[in-house]
Structure formats: C-alpha cells, structure tokens
Amino acid sequence: MSEGYCVKCKAKKEIAEAVEEVMKNGRKAIKGKCPTCGVVMFKILGGKVAASSSSSSAPAAQPPGTETANPAPASPDPAASSPA
C-alpha cells in the first residue's frame, strides 16, 4: 500500500488501514495507523483533485455583501419619520 513515517516509532512503516482522503485545500492524503504502535499516520500526496465538469458549468456565486440588485437603504429617512 503506502509507506509513511511514524512519529512515535521514529521509523518509516507501511500504513495499516489506509484510507485516501481529500483535505480542505483540495489535496489528496492517506490516513491510517502504524502497524506496530497504533498511532495515526498521515501522508500528504502530491497534486490537487480535479474539479468535476458539472461544477464548472454552474455560475459563480458572489461573496456576501456584494449584491448589485436594488440594495436596501442603510437607514430610514429621518424627515419622513419625524412628527409634523
């Protein structure tokens, strides 16, 4: 399977119960256990995961606070609410 470094044993070992995961930044990694001591081992793999074609055809969402369609007034008109 995959070989990683165990920080407890201080040696390179084969990763037991290895599972491939995708990190938040889009990179692949392998997570498993050391076969000797059982400590969690984590190995970062090269390259990012390619984006699927269905997500590229969707329009990009605007960040919050950047709406362009008829923004509401920040505060009500003080002349309209004062008694006459």
N, C-alpha and C positions, 0 to 999 in steps of 0.2 A: 504494500500500500504506500504510505507516505512516511518519511522519516522526519523527526523533529528533535528539538533539544529540550530535555527535561531539566528544569532549574533546580530541582531537589536532588536528583541523582548526579547532576553536573556531567551529563553524557548524552550523546545522540542515541535515540532509541526509535524503534518503529512505533507509530502512533496506533494504539489499540482503540477499537470502537470509533473509528474516524468517520466524521460527518462533514461534508462540504457545505459551507455557509457563505452568504453574501453579507459583507459588512455595510454599515450605513453609508460609507463613501463609495460603494459600488464595487469594491474589490472582493475577490474570492479569498476564502481562508478555509483551513481544515482544523477542526476541533475534535479532540479525543482525549484519551487517558494514557498515562505512562503504564506499560505492562508490568513494571517492577513495583512502583510505589503507589500508583493510582492517582497521582496529581494530574490536573487538567493540563493538557498541552495544546498549544495554539500555533499554527503555522500560517503565515500570510503568503498567499500565492500571487504571482505576477499578473498584471492585466486587469482591466475592468470588464464587467459584464456588459455585453452589447444591449442597447435598448431595443425593445420589441418594435415591430413596424406599426402596430396598432396605436401605440402611444405617440408616435411621431406625426400621425395624421390629425391628431386632436389639436385644437387651437390652444395656444399657450395661455395659462391663467395669469391675470395681472396680480401683482402683490397687493395686499390690503392697503387701503389708503390712497390708491392711485386711480380710483374710478373717475371716468370722464363724463358720464351721463347725468346731467342735472343734479349737481351737488346740493344738499340741503343747506339753508343758511346757518351760519355758526351761532348766531344769537337772534332772538326776535327783535323786531323794530321797536325801539323804546317809545317813539312818538305814537305808535298805534295802540300801545297798552296803557298809556297814561290817561287818567280821567280828564274830561274836558270842562 
